[in-house]
Amino acid sequence: VAKDLALDLPALQDRGADLVSEGGTQYFSLHRKTGHLVTAERIDREQLCRLVEKCVLRCEVIVEGEM
């Protein structure tokens, strides 16, 4: 995430970067030391998208300040 936003790690932390997922479960998190997007818990495709061929989990990266 840090690389995709063209920010170094201190800037990413200073801007209070955070992830927001749809629904109530937070499946992803932002690793503070590396700036990588990581899974926050095990993701069970069959449980989430039983009869759906294309399973999509959306999240937004929130960063304070102008880009």
PyMOL Python script that loads the backbone (N, CA, C, O; Angstrom):
from pymol import cmd

cmd.read_pdbstr("""\
ATOM      1  N   VAL A   1       0.836  -1.187   0.000  1.00  0.00           N
ATOM      2  CA  VAL A   1       0.000   0.000   0.000  1.00  0.00           C
ATOM      3  C   VAL A   1       0.875   1.242   0.000  1.00  0.00           C
ATOM      4  O   VAL A   1       0.616   2.188  -0.745  1.00  0.00           O
ATOM      5  N   ALA A   2       1.911   1.244   0.833  1.00  0.00           N
ATOM      6  CA  ALA A   2       2.808   2.399   0.884  1.00  0.00           C
ATOM      7  C   ALA A   2       3.419   2.661  -0.495  1.00  0.00           C
ATOM      8  O   ALA A   2       3.474   3.804  -0.949  1.00  0.00           O
ATOM      9  N   LYS A   3       3.870   1.607  -1.146  1.00  0.00           N
ATOM     10  CA  LYS A   3       4.480   1.749  -2.474  1.00  0.00           C
ATOM     11  C   LYS A   3       3.453   2.233  -3.498  1.00  0.00           C
ATOM     12  O   LYS A   3       3.761   3.104  -4.312  1.00  0.00           O
ATOM     13  N   ASP A   4       2.245   1.684  -3.469  1.00  0.00           N
ATOM     14  CA  ASP A   4       1.204   2.079  -4.416  1.00  0.00           C
ATOM     15  C   ASP A   4       0.799   3.537  -4.250  1.00  0.00           C
ATOM     16  O   ASP A   4       0.426   4.189  -5.226  1.00  0.00           O
ATOM     17  N   LEU A   5       0.866   4.057  -3.025  1.00  0.00           N
ATOM     18  CA  LEU A   5       0.517   5.457  -2.756  1.00  0.00           C
ATOM     19  C   LEU A   5       1.716   6.388  -2.890  1.00  0.00           C
ATOM     20  O   LEU A   5       1.591   7.598  -2.702  1.00  0.00           O
ATOM     21  N   ALA A   6       2.877   5.825  -3.215  1.00  0.00           N
ATOM     22  CA  ALA A   6       4.121   6.586  -3.340  1.00  0.00           C
ATOM     23  C   ALA A   6       4.443   7.330  -2.050  1.00  0.00           C
ATOM     24  O   ALA A   6       4.846   8.494  -2.073  1.00  0.00           O
ATOM     25  N   LEU A   7       4.257   6.631  -0.906  1.00  0.00           N
ATOM     26  CA  LEU A   7       4.584   7.189   0.393  1.00  0.00           C
ATOM     27  C   LEU A   7       5.609   6.293   1.071  1.00  0.00           C
ATOM     28  O   LEU A   7       5.574   5.072   0.924  1.00  0.00           O
ATOM     29  N   ASP A   8       6.525   6.912   1.817  1.00  0.00           N
ATOM     30  CA  ASP A   8       7.415   6.090   2.631  1.00  0.00           C
ATOM     31  C   ASP A   8       6.679   5.722   3.920  1.00  0.00           C
ATOM     32  O   ASP A   8       5.636   6.299   4.228  1.00  0.00           O
ATOM     33  N   LEU A   9       7.216   4.772   4.665  1.00  0.00           N
ATOM     34  CA  LEU A   9       6.519   4.279   5.853  1.00  0.00           C
ATOM     35  C   LEU A   9       6.237   5.360   6.890  1.00  0.00           C
ATOM     36  O   LEU A   9       5.127   5.399   7.420  1.00  0.00           O
ATOM     37  N   PRO A  10       7.196   6.247   7.211  1.00  0.00           N
ATOM     38  CA  PRO A  10       6.864   7.298   8.186  1.00  0.00           C
ATOM     39  C   PRO A  10       5.708   8.189   7.720  1.00  0.00           C
ATOM     40  O   PRO A  10       4.868   8.580   8.531  1.00  0.00           O
ATOM     41  N   ALA A  11       5.656   8.510   6.431  1.00  0.00           N
ATOM     42  CA  ALA A  11       4.561   9.339   5.911  1.00  0.00           C
ATOM     43  C   ALA A  11       3.236   8.603   5.993  1.00  0.00           C
ATOM     44  O   ALA A  11       2.209   9.207   6.302  1.00  0.00           O
ATOM     45  N   LEU A  12       3.247   7.318   5.722  1.00  0.00           N
ATOM     46  CA  LEU A  12       2.035   6.506   5.802  1.00  0.00           C
ATOM     47  C   LEU A  12       1.512   6.496   7.242  1.00  0.00           C
ATOM     48  O   LEU A  12       0.309   6.617   7.471  1.00  0.00           O
ATOM     49  N   GLN A  13       2.402   6.354   8.187  1.00  0.00           N
ATOM     50  CA  GLN A  13       2.015   6.346   9.596  1.00  0.00           C
ATOM     51  C   GLN A  13       1.572   7.729  10.060  1.00  0.00           C
ATOM     52  O   GLN A  13       0.592   7.851  10.794  1.00  0.00           O
ATOM     53  N   ASP A  14       2.284   8.769   9.638  1.00  0.00           N
ATOM     54  CA  ASP A  14       1.937  10.138  10.033  1.00  0.00           C
ATOM     55  C   ASP A  14       0.567  10.558   9.514  1.00  0.00           C
ATOM     56  O   ASP A  14      -0.122  11.356  10.149  1.00  0.00           O
ATOM     57  N   ARG A  15       0.177  10.028   8.376  1.00  0.00           N
ATOM     58  CA  ARG A  15      -1.114  10.384   7.771  1.00  0.00           C
ATOM     59  C   ARG A  15      -2.259   9.532   8.304  1.00  0.00           C
ATOM     60  O   ARG A  15      -3.395   9.670   7.851  1.00  0.00           O
ATOM     61  N   GLY A  16      -1.973   8.657   9.255  1.00  0.00           N
ATOM     62  CA  GLY A  16      -3.018   7.854   9.882  1.00  0.00           C
ATOM     63  C   GLY A  16      -3.712   6.912   8.923  1.00  0.00           C
ATOM     64  O   GLY A  16      -4.929   6.741   8.997  1.00  0.00           O
ATOM     65  N   ALA A  17      -2.960   6.296   8.023  1.00  0.00           N
ATOM     66  CA  ALA A  17      -3.546   5.380   7.039  1.00  0.00           C
ATOM     67  C   ALA A  17      -4.274   4.236   7.746  1.00  0.00           C
ATOM     68  O   ALA A  17      -3.796   3.686   8.739  1.00  0.00           O
ATOM     69  N   ASP A  18      -5.438   3.897   7.207  1.00  0.00           N
ATOM     70  CA  ASP A  18      -6.234   2.819   7.773  1.00  0.00           C
ATOM     71  C   ASP A  18      -7.064   2.180   6.675  1.00  0.00           C
ATOM     72  O   ASP A  18      -7.237   2.766   5.607  1.00  0.00           O
ATOM     73  N   LEU A  19      -7.579   0.981   6.929  1.00  0.00           N
ATOM     74  CA  LEU A  19      -8.419   0.259   5.979  1.00  0.00           C
ATOM     75  C   LEU A  19      -9.826   0.143   6.524  1.00  0.00           C
ATOM     76  O   LEU A  19     -10.029  -0.040   7.724  1.00  0.00           O
ATOM     77  N   VAL A  20     -10.799   0.250   5.625  1.00  0.00           N
ATOM     78  CA  VAL A  20     -12.201   0.081   5.990  1.00  0.00           C
ATOM     79  C   VAL A  20     -12.798  -0.922   5.018  1.00  0.00           C
ATOM     80  O   VAL A  20     -12.669  -0.770   3.803  1.00  0.00           O
ATOM     81  N   SER A  21     -13.457  -1.954   5.556  1.00  0.00           N
ATOM     82  CA  SER A  21     -14.087  -2.979   4.733  1.00  0.00           C
ATOM     83  C   SER A  21     -15.595  -2.809   4.740  1.00  0.00           C
ATOM     84  O   SER A  21     -16.166  -2.238   5.669  1.00  0.00           O
ATOM     85  N   GLU A  22     -16.237  -3.318   3.679  1.00  0.00           N
ATOM     86  CA  GLU A  22     -17.698  -3.343   3.637  1.00  0.00           C
ATOM     87  C   GLU A  22     -18.201  -4.343   4.661  1.00  0.00           C
ATOM     88  O   GLU A  22     -17.532  -5.341   4.932  1.00  0.00           O
ATOM     89  N   GLY A  23     -19.351  -4.094   5.223  1.00  0.00           N
ATOM     90  CA  GLY A  23     -19.921  -5.028   6.192  1.00  0.00           C
ATOM     91  C   GLY A  23     -19.259  -4.899   7.551  1.00  0.00           C
ATOM     92  O   GLY A  23     -18.544  -3.932   7.813  1.00  0.00           O
ATOM     93  N   GLY A  24     -19.494  -5.860   8.401  1.00  0.00           N
ATOM     94  CA  GLY A  24     -19.007  -5.778   9.765  1.00  0.00           C
ATOM     95  C   GLY A  24     -17.674  -6.442  10.016  1.00  0.00           C
ATOM     96  O   GLY A  24     -17.065  -6.209  11.061  1.00  0.00           O
ATOM     97  N   THR A  25     -17.195  -7.264   9.091  1.00  0.00           N
ATOM     98  CA  THR A  25     -15.960  -8.007   9.325  1.00  0.00           C
ATOM     99  C   THR A  25     -14.788  -7.332   8.632  1.00  0.00           C
ATOM    100  O   THR A  25     -14.867  -6.987   7.453  1.00  0.00           O
ATOM    101  N   GLN A  26     -13.715  -7.150   9.361  1.00  0.00           N
ATOM    102  CA  GLN A  26     -12.497  -6.550   8.815  1.00  0.00           C
ATOM    103  C   GLN A  26     -11.579  -7.681   8.376  1.00  0.00           C
ATOM    104  O   GLN A  26     -10.887  -8.271   9.205  1.00  0.00           O
ATOM    105  N   TYR A  27     -11.563  -7.996   7.060  1.00  0.00           N
ATOM    106  CA  TYR A  27     -10.776  -9.110   6.547  1.00  0.00           C
ATOM    107  C   TYR A  27      -9.320  -8.743   6.288  1.00  0.00           C
ATOM    108  O   TYR A  27      -8.455  -9.617   6.237  1.00  0.00           O
ATOM    109  N   PHE A  28      -9.051  -7.454   6.123  1.00  0.00           N
ATOM    110  CA  PHE A  28      -7.702  -7.007   5.800  1.00  0.00           C
ATOM    111  C   PHE A  28      -7.245  -5.961   6.803  1.00  0.00           C
ATOM    112  O   PHE A  28      -8.056  -5.275   7.426  1.00  0.00           O
ATOM    113  N   SER A  29      -5.936  -5.854   6.942  1.00  0.00           N
ATOM    114  CA  SER A  29      -5.371  -4.799   7.775  1.00  0.00           C
ATOM    115  C   SER A  29      -4.097  -4.294   7.114  1.00  0.00           C
ATOM    116  O   SER A  29      -3.567  -4.916   6.193  1.00  0.00           O
ATOM    117  N   LEU A  30      -3.627  -3.179   7.591  1.00  0.00           N
ATOM    118  CA  LEU A  30      -2.419  -2.565   7.070  1.00  0.00           C
ATOM    119  C   LEU A  30      -1.294  -2.829   8.066  1.00  0.00           C
ATOM    120  O   LEU A  30      -1.359  -2.390   9.214  1.00  0.00           O
ATOM    121  N   HIS A  31      -0.273  -3.541   7.628  1.00  0.00           N
ATOM    122  CA  HIS A  31       0.863  -3.856   8.494  1.00  0.00           C
ATOM    123  C   HIS A  31       1.664  -2.566   8.686  1.00  0.00           C
ATOM    124  O   HIS A  31       2.228  -2.029   7.733  1.00  0.00           O
ATOM    125  N   ARG A  32       1.706  -2.081   9.914  1.00  0.00           N
ATOM    126  CA  ARG A  32       2.301  -0.770  10.213  1.00  0.00           C
ATOM    127  C   ARG A  32       3.801  -0.702   9.949  1.00  0.00           C
ATOM    128  O   ARG A  32       4.315   0.360   9.598  1.00  0.00           O
ATOM    129  N   LYS A  33       4.507  -1.808  10.111  1.00  0.00           N
ATOM    130  CA  LYS A  33       5.970  -1.773   9.949  1.00  0.00           C
ATOM    131  C   LYS A  33       6.425  -1.922   8.505  1.00  0.00           C
ATOM    132  O   LYS A  33       7.523  -1.493   8.151  1.00  0.00           O
ATOM    133  N   THR A  34       5.576  -2.536   7.658  1.00  0.00           N
ATOM    134  CA  THR A  34       5.980  -2.774   6.268  1.00  0.00           C
ATOM    135  C   THR A  34       5.147  -1.994   5.253  1.00  0.00           C
ATOM    136  O   THR A  34       5.592  -1.774   4.126  1.00  0.00           O
ATOM    137  N   GLY A  35       3.938  -1.573   5.644  1.00  0.00           N
ATOM    138  CA  GLY A  35       3.050  -0.907   4.699  1.00  0.00           C
ATOM    139  C   GLY A  35       2.310  -1.872   3.788  1.00  0.00           C
ATOM    140  O   GLY A  35       1.669  -1.447   2.827  1.00  0.00           O
ATOM    141  N   HIS A  36       2.390  -3.169   4.078  1.00  0.00           N
ATOM    142  CA  HIS A  36       1.737  -4.189   3.252  1.00  0.00           C
ATOM    143  C   HIS A  36       0.282  -4.397   3.671  1.00  0.00           C
ATOM    144  O   HIS A  36      -0.080  -4.223   4.835  1.00  0.00           O
ATOM    145  N   LEU A  37      -0.525  -4.767   2.708  1.00  0.00           N
ATOM    146  CA  LEU A  37      -1.898  -5.186   2.950  1.00  0.00           C
ATOM    147  C   LEU A  37      -1.852  -6.664   3.326  1.00  0.00           C
ATOM    148  O   LEU A  37      -1.321  -7.481   2.574  1.00  0.00           O
ATOM    149  N   VAL A  38      -2.408  -7.012   4.489  1.00  0.00           N
ATOM    150  CA  VAL A  38      -2.377  -8.400   4.951  1.00  0.00           C
ATOM    151  C   VAL A  38      -3.784  -8.836   5.342  1.00  0.00           C
ATOM    152  O   VAL A  38      -4.647  -8.006   5.629  1.00  0.00           O
ATOM    153  N   THR A  39      -4.003 -10.147   5.351  1.00  0.00           N
ATOM    154  CA  THR A  39      -5.295 -10.654   5.816  1.00  0.00           C
ATOM    155  C   THR A  39      -5.321 -10.595   7.337  1.00  0.00           C
ATOM    156  O   THR A  39      -4.356 -10.973   8.001  1.00  0.00           O
ATOM    157  N   ALA A  40      -6.427 -10.121   7.875  1.00  0.00           N
ATOM    158  CA  ALA A  40      -6.573  -9.976   9.316  1.00  0.00           C
ATOM    159  C   ALA A  40      -7.055 -11.278   9.949  1.00  0.00           C
ATOM    160  O   ALA A  40      -6.844 -11.514  11.139  1.00  0.00           O
ATOM    161  N   GLU A  41      -7.698 -12.112   9.151  1.00  0.00           N
ATOM    162  CA  GLU A  41      -8.170 -13.408   9.629  1.00  0.00           C
ATOM    163  C   GLU A  41      -8.341 -14.333   8.443  1.00  0.00           C
ATOM    164  O   GLU A  41      -8.228 -13.901   7.296  1.00  0.00           O
ATOM    165  N   ARG A  42      -8.611 -15.599   8.704  1.00  0.00           N
ATOM    166  CA  ARG A  42      -8.811 -16.583   7.648  1.00  0.00           C
ATOM    167  C   ARG A  42     -10.058 -16.206   6.841  1.00  0.00           C
ATOM    168  O   ARG A  42     -11.086 -15.835   7.406  1.00  0.00           O
ATOM    169  N   ILE A  43      -9.951 -16.306   5.517  1.00  0.00           N
ATOM    170  CA  ILE A  43     -11.066 -15.981   4.633  1.00  0.00           C
ATOM    171  C   ILE A  43     -11.581 -17.274   4.019  1.00  0.00           C
ATOM    172  O   ILE A  43     -10.848 -17.957   3.303  1.00  0.00           O
ATOM    173  N   ASP A  44     -12.833 -17.615   4.292  1.00  0.00           N
ATOM    174  CA  ASP A  44     -13.463 -18.830   3.800  1.00  0.00           C
ATOM    175  C   ASP A  44     -14.389 -18.465   2.639  1.00  0.00           C
ATOM    176  O   ASP A  44     -15.496 -17.971   2.854  1.00  0.00           O
ATOM    177  N   ARG A  45     -13.932 -18.709   1.414  1.00  0.00           N
ATOM    178  CA  ARG A  45     -14.701 -18.339   0.224  1.00  0.00           C
ATOM    179  C   ARG A  45     -16.068 -19.014   0.194  1.00  0.00           C
ATOM    180  O   ARG A  45     -17.062 -18.377  -0.154  1.00  0.00           O
ATOM    181  N   GLU A  46     -16.130 -20.286   0.552  1.00  0.00           N
ATOM    182  CA  GLU A  46     -17.396 -21.016   0.510  1.00  0.00           C
ATOM    183  C   GLU A  46     -18.415 -20.423   1.481  1.00  0.00           C
ATOM    184  O   GLU A  46     -19.613 -20.425   1.197  1.00  0.00           O
ATOM    185  N   GLN A  47     -17.964 -19.930   2.591  1.00  0.00           N
ATOM    186  CA  GLN A  47     -18.865 -19.317   3.560  1.00  0.00           C
ATOM    187  C   GLN A  47     -19.327 -17.938   3.085  1.00  0.00           C
ATOM    188  O   GLN A  47     -20.486 -17.578   3.289  1.00  0.00           O
ATOM    189  N   LEU A  48     -18.450 -17.170   2.461  1.00  0.00           N
ATOM    190  CA  LEU A  48     -18.778 -15.806   2.038  1.00  0.00           C
ATOM    191  C   LEU A  48     -19.597 -15.750   0.755  1.00  0.00           C
ATOM    192  O   LEU A  48     -20.521 -14.945   0.638  1.00  0.00           O
ATOM    193  N   CYS A  49     -19.260 -16.600  -0.200  1.00  0.00           N
ATOM    194  CA  CYS A  49     -19.838 -16.493  -1.547  1.00  0.00           C
ATOM    195  C   CYS A  49     -20.317 -17.855  -2.039  1.00  0.00           C
ATOM    196  O   CYS A  49     -19.888 -18.316  -3.097  1.00  0.00           O
ATOM    197  N   ARG A  50     -21.163 -18.473  -1.315  1.00  0.00           N
ATOM    198  CA  ARG A  50     -21.572 -19.853  -1.605  1.00  0.00           C
ATOM    199  C   ARG A  50     -21.908 -20.125  -3.061  1.00  0.00           C
ATOM    200  O   ARG A  50     -21.303 -21.004  -3.674  1.00  0.00           O
ATOM    201  N   LEU A  51     -22.838 -19.410  -3.616  1.00  0.00           N
ATOM    202  CA  LEU A  51     -23.301 -19.703  -4.975  1.00  0.00           C
ATOM    203  C   LEU A  51     -22.873 -18.655  -5.991  1.00  0.00           C
ATOM    204  O   LEU A  51     -23.367 -18.645  -7.119  1.00  0.00           O
ATOM    205  N   VAL A  52     -21.978 -17.791  -5.609  1.00  0.00           N
ATOM    206  CA  VAL A  52     -21.527 -16.725  -6.500  1.00  0.00           C
ATOM    207  C   VAL A  52     -20.226 -17.151  -7.158  1.00  0.00           C
ATOM    208  O   VAL A  52     -19.283 -17.563  -6.483  1.00  0.00           O
ATOM    209  N   GLU A  53     -20.181 -17.049  -8.488  1.00  0.00           N
ATOM    210  CA  GLU A  53     -18.988 -17.476  -9.205  1.00  0.00           C
ATOM    211  C   GLU A  53     -17.819 -16.526  -8.952  1.00  0.00           C
ATOM    212  O   GLU A  53     -16.686 -16.967  -8.754  1.00  0.00           O
ATOM    213  N   LYS A  54     -18.095 -15.229  -8.958  1.00  0.00           N
ATOM    214  CA  LYS A  54     -17.046 -14.230  -8.757  1.00  0.00           C
ATOM    215  C   LYS A  54     -17.181 -13.652  -7.352  1.00  0.00           C
ATOM    216  O   LYS A  54     -18.134 -12.928  -7.065  1.00  0.00           O
ATOM    217  N   CYS A  55     -16.241 -13.966  -6.489  1.00  0.00           N
ATOM    218  CA  CYS A  55     -16.280 -13.527  -5.094  1.00  0.00           C
ATOM    219  C   CYS A  55     -15.345 -12.324  -4.928  1.00  0.00           C
ATOM    220  O   CYS A  55     -14.148 -12.426  -5.200  1.00  0.00           O
ATOM    221  N   VAL A  56     -15.887 -11.193  -4.486  1.00  0.00           N
ATOM    222  CA  VAL A  56     -15.104  -9.967  -4.350  1.00  0.00           C
ATOM    223  C   VAL A  56     -15.244  -9.421  -2.934  1.00  0.00           C
ATOM    224  O   VAL A  56     -16.356  -9.290  -2.421  1.00  0.00           O
ATOM    225  N   LEU A  57     -14.126  -9.107  -2.311  1.00  0.00           N
ATOM    226  CA  LEU A  57     -14.114  -8.428  -1.021  1.00  0.00           C
ATOM    227  C   LEU A  57     -13.525  -7.043  -1.251  1.00  0.00           C
ATOM    228  O   LEU A  57     -12.400  -6.910  -1.734  1.00  0.00           O
ATOM    229  N   ARG A  58     -14.276  -6.032  -0.909  1.00  0.00           N
ATOM    230  CA  ARG A  58     -13.819  -4.663  -1.136  1.00  0.00           C
ATOM    231  C   ARG A  58     -13.372  -4.020   0.171  1.00  0.00           C
ATOM    232  O   ARG A  58     -13.929  -4.276   1.238  1.00  0.00           O
ATOM    233  N   CYS A  59     -12.349  -3.179   0.051  1.00  0.00           N
ATOM    234  CA  CYS A  59     -11.920  -2.370   1.171  1.00  0.00           C
ATOM    235  C   CYS A  59     -11.409  -1.046   0.649  1.00  0.00           C
ATOM    236  O   CYS A  59     -11.025  -0.935  -0.515  1.00  0.00           O
ATOM    237  N   GLU A  60     -11.405  -0.053   1.500  1.00  0.00           N
ATOM    238  CA  GLU A  60     -10.917   1.268   1.130  1.00  0.00           C
ATOM    239  C   GLU A  60      -9.742   1.631   2.020  1.00  0.00           C
ATOM    240  O   GLU A  60      -9.715   1.299   3.205  1.00  0.00           O
ATOM    241  N   VAL A  61      -8.772   2.317   1.434  1.00  0.00           N
ATOM    242  CA  VAL A  61      -7.654   2.847   2.196  1.00  0.00           C
ATOM    243  C   VAL A  61      -7.971   4.309   2.488  1.00  0.00           C
ATOM    244  O   VAL A  61      -8.211   5.098   1.574  1.00  0.00           O
ATOM    245  N   ILE A  62      -7.969   4.657   3.752  1.00  0.00           N
ATOM    246  CA  ILE A  62      -8.245   6.028   4.181  1.00  0.00           C
ATOM    247  C   ILE A  62      -6.919   6.649   4.625  1.00  0.00           C
ATOM    248  O   ILE A  62      -6.239   6.114   5.500  1.00  0.00           O
ATOM    249  N   VAL A  63      -6.556   7.783   4.015  1.00  0.00           N
ATOM    250  CA  VAL A  63      -5.313   8.479   4.343  1.00  0.00           C
ATOM    251  C   VAL A  63      -5.646   9.947   4.559  1.00  0.00           C
ATOM    252  O   VAL A  63      -6.314  10.564   3.730  1.00  0.00           O
ATOM    253  N   GLU A  64      -5.184  10.504   5.666  1.00  0.00           N
ATOM    254  CA  GLU A  64      -5.437  11.908   5.962  1.00  0.00           C
ATOM    255  C   GLU A  64      -4.564  12.794   5.098  1.00  0.00           C
ATOM    256  O   GLU A  64      -3.443  12.418   4.755  1.00  0.00           O
ATOM    257  N   GLY A  65      -5.066  13.965   4.743  1.00  0.00           N
ATOM    258  CA  GLY A  65      -4.299  14.921   3.953  1.00  0.00           C
ATOM    259  C   GLY A  65      -4.493  14.741   2.472  1.00  0.00           C
ATOM    260  O   GLY A  65      -5.073  13.752   2.023  1.00  0.00           O
ATOM    261  N   GLU A  66      -4.005  15.700   1.716  1.00  0.00           N
ATOM    262  CA  GLU A  66      -4.135  15.654   0.262  1.00  0.00           C
ATOM    263  C   GLU A  66      -3.095  14.745  -0.352  1.00  0.00           C
ATOM    264  O   GLU A  66      -1.982  14.607   0.155  1.00  0.00           O
ATOM    265  N   MET A  67      -3.485  14.122  -1.467  1.00  0.00           N
ATOM    266  CA  MET A  67      -2.560  13.249  -2.191  1.00  0.00           C
ATOM    267  C   MET A  67      -2.165  13.918  -3.491  1.00  0.00           C
ATOM    268  O   MET A  67      -1.387  13.357  -4.263  1.00  0.00           O
TER     269      MET A  67
END
""", "prot")
cmd.dss("prot")
cmd.show_as("cartoon", "prot")
cmd.util.cbc("prot")
cmd.orient("prot")
